[in-house]
Amino acid sequence: MGDADQPARDLEIARQVIAEEAAGLAALARGLDGGFTAAVAAIRAATGRVVVSGMGKSGHVARKIAATLASTGTPASFVHPAEASHGDLGMISKGDVVLVLSNSGETPELADLVAHTRRFGILLIGVAARPQSTLMTQADIAIALPALPEACGIGVVPTTSTTMTLALGDAIAIALMRGRGFTAADFHR
């Protein structure tokens, strides 16, 4: 009853998606620059927490990055941008570093969060694929993602962009972890 060729097509699609996302990771690694090192240095010097935020799929990635930072010795938490606009901005204060993820850099739900960091002089690190976007021009430190097509084939499903953002978060966390000599025993504690 099924199409006998479907499993082969599914494998080809899977290999293509993974190859496109791997190409995105390679482009991200090649493109890292002073924005990355400035972000790591700012987080290392922070007297407060790292507050990570993003909307939609970027929000899911932000939650994972916050969890990875926290479990590797960097105090961090996730703040949902919509909740931030309804009272949670009070959880973000001087001494914190805010890391905002948005592929477009124009996500409207992030506006109050970005404005809060500007109003109170809280360091803002922006991550987006559009360097001229609102987020990136407002940020104290900007990390540009390579502007590559999504691996979905229709250009709208966050795939390559979220993979790159997730890997960037891991790179930040591991650079901080290794820089402070964090060990497996520290992780278990």
N, C-alpha and C positions, 0 to 999 in steps of 0.2 A: 504494500500500500504506500510505502514511503519512496522517496527518490533515492535510488542507490548511490547517486553521485553527491548527495548532500553532505555526508561526513567529510569527504575530500574537500568540498568547497568551504565547509566550516573550518577545517584545519588551515586552509590557505588564508582565510579571513583572519584567523587568530594570529598566524605568523606575520601577516601584513601589519596588523594593529601593533603587535609587539615590536616589530622592526621600526615602525614610525615613531612609537614612543621612545624606543632606544635612541633613535636619531635625535629626538628632542632632548634627551638627557645628555647626549654628547655635545650638542650645541650649547646647552646650558653650562656644562663644565668649561667649554672653551671660552664662553662669554663672561664668566665671573671676573669681577674686577674690584676696584676700590670700594664699591658699594657693599660688596660682601664683607670685606675685611673691616670696613667702618661699622657695619651692623654687628658683627661679632664683638668688636671692641666696645661698642656702646652697651651691648647687653652685658658683657663682662664687667663693665664699670658701674652698672646700674645699682642703686641702693635699694630699689624696690623689686617688683616682679616684672616679668614679661607678660603682657596682656596680648593675646593673639585673637584676631577677629577676621571674619569673612562671611559672606552671604552665600547661600546655596551650596554648591559643591565646594567652593572655596572655604565655606564654613566648616564642612566636614573635614577638609584637610587641616584647617586651623585647629580644630579640636585635637587631631592626632599630633600635630606639631607641639601644642601646649603640653600634651601628655608626655611626649618624648622628652621635651625640655625638663619637665618636672621630675621625671624618673631618672634623669642623668645629672641631677644636681643643680639645675637652674630653676629657681622658683618661677612658676608660670601658671596661667589660667586662661581659659577661653571665655570671652564675653560675646554673646550674640548681639549683632548690631541693632536689631529691632528692640531687644530688651534694653540695650544701652540707652536708646531714645526714651525709654519708659522708666528711668530711675537707676539703671545699672551703671551709668556714667560715674556715679559716686564711688564706685569700686576702683576707679582709675585715678591715681594721684601723682603728684610730683615725686620723682624718683623712679617711677615705673617707666618702662619702655613699651610702646604699643607697636605691634607688628600686624599690619593690615594686608590681607591678601585679596586681590581682585584681578582677574584676568584682564578686564577692560579698563580698570582704574576709574570707572565712572558709575559704579553701583550706587544708586541713590540712597539706599539704606545705611551707607557708611558715612553720610554727610555729617550727622550729629557727632559721631565718634571723632572724625577728623577735626571738626570745629572745636570740640572739647580739648583735644591735644594742643591745638593752636592757642586757644584762649588761656590755658593754664601752663603753657611752656613745657608740655610733656613730650619727650622725644618720640617721634613718629617714624617708623620704618615702613615704607610702602613697597609692595611687590606686585608688579603688573607687567603686561606685555606691551603696553602703550606708554612710552616714556613721556609723551606730552599730555597725558591724562591728568585729571584733577588730582587724583591720589598721588601720583608721582611728582607733580609740581608742588604740592603742599607738603610732601614728606621732607623731613630733615635728611633722611638717608633713603635713596631709591635703589632698588635692585630690579633691573629689567629682565624679564623672561624673554627668550627668543620668540618672535612673533611667527610661530609655525602653525600650519593647519592642524586641526584636531584629527585624530585617527579614525573618526567615525565615518568619514567619506562624504558627509553632508555639511560639515563645517560648523555644527552647532552643539554637539554633545561634548561636554568637557571631558577630554581624555588625555591628550598629550599635555595640555596646559596643567591639569591637576597632577599628572605624574611628575612633571617638572617641579611644580610647587612643593609637592610632598618630598621629593629628593632634596630640594633646596633647604627645607626645614630640617631634614636629617643632617645635612652638611653643617648647618649652623649648630645644631645640638651636639654633634660629634666634635666639631672644632672647639666648642666651649668645654665639653667633657674632657677631651685630651689636654686642653690647655690648663685645666685645674688638676690634672692627675687623677681624675675620678676612676675608681677601680671596680672590679666585679663585686668585691666585698661591700663597697659603698652602695652599689646598685641593690644588693640583697638587704642591706640595712634600710 
